[in-house]
């Protein structure tokens, strides 16, 4: 019982970590796009 719970917990953490990484990647690309737009406005 305890081992299966630990295994489930580890899988949960792995899924959460993968989801967080993907979410951070999306946020980073959006942030970069915003910065690029601001820089473009400053140049012109």
PyMOL CGO cylinders between C-alpha atoms (Angstrom):
from pymol import cmd
from pymol.cgo import CYLINDER

trace = [
    CYLINDER, 0.00, 0.00, 0.00, 2.68, 2.46, 1.02, 0.3, 1, 1, 1, 1, 1, 1,
    CYLINDER, 2.68, 2.46, 1.02, 4.91, 1.66, -1.97, 0.3, 1, 1, 1, 1, 1, 1,
    CYLINDER, 4.91, 1.66, -1.97, 2.10, 2.13, -4.50, 0.3, 1, 1, 1, 1, 1, 1,
    CYLINDER, 2.10, 2.13, -4.50, 1.22, 5.45, -2.86, 0.3, 1, 1, 1, 1, 1, 1,
    CYLINDER, 1.22, 5.45, -2.86, 4.86, 6.60, -3.11, 0.3, 1, 1, 1, 1, 1, 1,
    CYLINDER, 4.86, 6.60, -3.11, 4.93, 5.54, -6.76, 0.3, 1, 1, 1, 1, 1, 1,
    CYLINDER, 4.93, 5.54, -6.76, 1.73, 7.43, -7.46, 0.3, 1, 1, 1, 1, 1, 1,
    CYLINDER, 1.73, 7.43, -7.46, 3.12, 10.49, -5.68, 0.3, 1, 1, 1, 1, 1, 1,
    CYLINDER, 3.12, 10.49, -5.68, 6.32, 10.38, -7.75, 0.3, 1, 1, 1, 1, 1, 1,
    CYLINDER, 6.32, 10.38, -7.75, 4.32, 10.11, -10.98, 0.3, 1, 1, 1, 1, 1, 1,
    CYLINDER, 4.32, 10.11, -10.98, 2.15, 13.03, -9.82, 0.3, 1, 1, 1, 1, 1, 1,
    CYLINDER, 2.15, 13.03, -9.82, 5.24, 15.16, -9.19, 0.3, 1, 1, 1, 1, 1, 1,
    CYLINDER, 5.24, 15.16, -9.19, 6.71, 14.23, -12.59, 0.3, 1, 1, 1, 1, 1, 1,
    CYLINDER, 6.71, 14.23, -12.59, 3.49, 15.19, -14.37, 0.3, 1, 1, 1, 1, 1, 1,
    CYLINDER, 3.49, 15.19, -14.37, 3.22, 18.43, -12.42, 0.3, 1, 1, 1, 1, 1, 1,
    CYLINDER, 3.22, 18.43, -12.42, 6.86, 19.29, -13.16, 0.3, 1, 1, 1, 1, 1, 1,
    CYLINDER, 6.86, 19.29, -13.16, 6.40, 18.62, -16.90, 0.3, 1, 1, 1, 1, 1, 1,
    CYLINDER, 6.40, 18.62, -16.90, 3.23, 20.74, -16.90, 0.3, 1, 1, 1, 1, 1, 1,
    CYLINDER, 3.23, 20.74, -16.90, 4.98, 23.57, -15.04, 0.3, 1, 1, 1, 1, 1, 1,
    CYLINDER, 4.98, 23.57, -15.04, 7.91, 23.50, -17.47, 0.3, 1, 1, 1, 1, 1, 1,
    CYLINDER, 7.91, 23.50, -17.47, 5.56, 23.69, -20.43, 0.3, 1, 1, 1, 1, 1, 1,
    CYLINDER, 5.56, 23.69, -20.43, 3.61, 26.51, -18.77, 0.3, 1, 1, 1, 1, 1, 1,
    CYLINDER, 3.61, 26.51, -18.77, 6.83, 28.43, -18.01, 0.3, 1, 1, 1, 1, 1, 1,
    CYLINDER, 6.83, 28.43, -18.01, 7.91, 27.94, -21.63, 0.3, 1, 1, 1, 1, 1, 1,
    CYLINDER, 7.91, 27.94, -21.63, 4.64, 29.45, -22.85, 0.3, 1, 1, 1, 1, 1, 1,
    CYLINDER, 4.64, 29.45, -22.85, 4.99, 32.37, -20.42, 0.3, 1, 1, 1, 1, 1, 1,
    CYLINDER, 4.99, 32.37, -20.42, 8.59, 32.96, -21.53, 0.3, 1, 1, 1, 1, 1, 1,
    CYLINDER, 8.59, 32.96, -21.53, 7.71, 33.06, -25.23, 0.3, 1, 1, 1, 1, 1, 1,
    CYLINDER, 7.71, 33.06, -25.23, 4.83, 35.48, -24.54, 0.3, 1, 1, 1, 1, 1, 1,
    CYLINDER, 4.83, 35.48, -24.54, 7.11, 37.63, -22.38, 0.3, 1, 1, 1, 1, 1, 1,
    CYLINDER, 7.11, 37.63, -22.38, 9.78, 37.68, -25.10, 0.3, 1, 1, 1, 1, 1, 1,
    CYLINDER, 9.78, 37.68, -25.10, 7.18, 38.66, -27.70, 0.3, 1, 1, 1, 1, 1, 1,
    CYLINDER, 7.18, 38.66, -27.70, 6.05, 41.54, -25.47, 0.3, 1, 1, 1, 1, 1, 1,
    CYLINDER, 6.05, 41.54, -25.47, 9.63, 42.71, -24.92, 0.3, 1, 1, 1, 1, 1, 1,
    CYLINDER, 9.63, 42.71, -24.92, 10.30, 42.51, -28.66, 0.3, 1, 1, 1, 1, 1, 1,
    CYLINDER, 10.30, 42.51, -28.66, 7.20, 44.65, -29.37, 0.3, 1, 1, 1, 1, 1, 1,
    CYLINDER, 7.20, 44.65, -29.37, 8.26, 47.24, -26.77, 0.3, 1, 1, 1, 1, 1, 1,
    CYLINDER, 8.26, 47.24, -26.77, 11.78, 47.38, -28.19, 0.3, 1, 1, 1, 1, 1, 1,
    CYLINDER, 11.78, 47.38, -28.19, 10.36, 47.79, -31.69, 0.3, 1, 1, 1, 1, 1, 1,
    CYLINDER, 10.36, 47.79, -31.69, 8.20, 50.70, -30.45, 0.3, 1, 1, 1, 1, 1, 1,
    CYLINDER, 8.20, 50.70, -30.45, 11.23, 52.31, -28.80, 0.3, 1, 1, 1, 1, 1, 1,
    CYLINDER, 11.23, 52.31, -28.80, 13.31, 52.01, -31.98, 0.3, 1, 1, 1, 1, 1, 1,
    CYLINDER, 13.31, 52.01, -31.98, 10.62, 53.53, -34.23, 0.3, 1, 1, 1, 1, 1, 1,
]
cmd.load_cgo(trace, "trace")
